[in-house]
Amino acid sequence: MKLQRFEGNPILSPHPDHPWEDLAVFNPGACYDPERKEVLLLYRAAESHEDYKCSFGLARATDGLHFERMSDQPALNPSAEGFDGATIQDPRIVKMGDWYYITYACRHYPFGQFWLPEVRKKYITPPCPPEFPRYLRVNASVTGLLMTQDFKKWIRAGWLTDPLLNDRDVILFPEKIDDKFFMMHRPLEWFGEQYGTEHACAWITSAQDLMGLAASPSKLLIKNQYPWEANKLGINTPPIKTEHGWFTLYHAVGPDKFYRLGALLLALEDPGTVLHRTPDWLLQPETDYELEGYYRGACFPCGTVVIDKTLFVYYGAADKYCAAATCNFEELLQHLLTCPP
């Protein structure tokens, strides 16, 4: 079972006339409005300026494939000051009630032009005294929470993860389970004998309050299991509730440093329990737009939607483009049900 690429990929490319997105557009989150019959993409947009700041852009499509930008300005910029003052990136969108909750990775200091050989080793060394929190000193990622009802007015609710950890790939479940919020995440430093895994991998935690998730104990969800999962891995897309379990996609980095995608089904009442897991990848980098960019060999989705029994997967390609792939959702679920945990 494989995902099928849209023949019109990439669905979004850098825009040379928009300075805030003239370098790259990638890693889009997605949501579907059934009343408007419209898919919204909230995508990461990178500038070519020496700071390499990232913002969010917004695009829409009525067929899930042919997207138009909704403005020539960002939908949201990094804050003027604060923990997300340099970059906001990799949004994952869930809807609870009338509100959209968006987790996003962020940094306090700019990346710099890390893709250029002469500055590659400098961008993670911000000028910061040793007494400052670790995430400032090493320019690590924390994950923040945004709230909106219309993608125009935003609430920055704060960070969800421990600022002492380099923690991203953070995804909320779209509803409470047993009166608790659940969150999956991937702390980069949590590996070794004490963590029961050789590489950074996916964990799950829960709390009765969203802002209490960082202080709650986490449980190992999945770790490297198959040959194509040789290095770090993490969850990619917000869970979709099905009669068979919670469906989500995850990525793993292979021996060749390529990002490939697999799928999981998690127990409805206990999402820390993996019911089924694809032993083989569903999508791997193969095309020019997945190989030629700022990361050679990246397929990295942040959003999925289901429309008329078709699963639409929206992914960043080579850290430069937005692309789409599809499949029959029921066929994928039936395939997953044949797979071991």
Phi, psi and omega in degrees: 000125180227153171283147181254123179292145172290130183296337181270010178301150355285150182278337172219140178232163176305145183253112186295340182265358178248103185304332182282347180221034183273351181259313185201148171225123189196178176049061184277137164276161186215152170210156183241129176258104184292334179290315178274350185052056189220135173262131173255134172249126171253107191245156177279128182238130184243141179268159176270357177303156185299340177283333187053056173281150179242139177236182173249133170251164183231132178223161182218156177209143177269345178250003179079002186226323184258099190261145174237137175296143182269350180197160172268007177240156178298149172287330179202137177254164168303154180292157178296322176219152174129184186293340178245038187280349183246321183206141170236137191202162171054061182285140171238127190248129167232155178242129175231116185066229180266005186246144170262131177249125187235117172271145182206142175280149183203163177224154179279326182248151180295155175294316197082176183278071189295338183282349178273131185304325185286345180238001186307322186269003186254343193287345181259020182239076180286153176285103187209133181292154184294342179284345181289160178304151186302321184296335175281318185295322182252005179057043179283166177274138161244169180242127181258171179236126172252151174227138178204157173250343187220004183061024175239313176256133189235146169245121171272105188276351182117191180259150182262341188250163180294122181293350176274356180247148169271094194231125180212198189051047183263127186222131176269154168278148188280006176203162175288148176233122185054041177063026178230149169277140178243145183218135172256146183204171184220087176288125185294332183271355183275076173211162185117178186302322183290342180256352178075021179210145180276343183225158174301135186212194189265135178235165179223144179215168180212158178199160179279347177230136182304318184281001174263001184296325182296332183267358183270147178294147181250155179241138176298125181264298174220150173226178183303131185225332185239162185303328181281000180248056189281339184233211185298156175214164180196163177283145183253314194238147177303140184296143173252126182280126176232170178294342182267344183145182177279123180263134175208158175258149175225161177244157171218146179264123184275180178301333179271007181071009176281145175266117177244161186244139171232181182226154179230153162239125181250149182299137184298316184269346180219079187293354172282357179257121178274122179270317183212149183210130181292125179285340179241158181288154178262336180205135175226157180295127181218329187270168179302317184287348174264347184249334184249102180186218182261353166219112182288116175094043178242124165241110191223095179277149171237359181204148174222152170221157175243123179229120178050049175071008177253131175271124175256125180247123182251122189223153171278138182242119177056027181056030181224327188234162166258137181222168181225147173220154185223167169194167172288118188295319181294322178295321178293319178297317179296322175297315180300322182295343177270353186267149177286169177291000000 
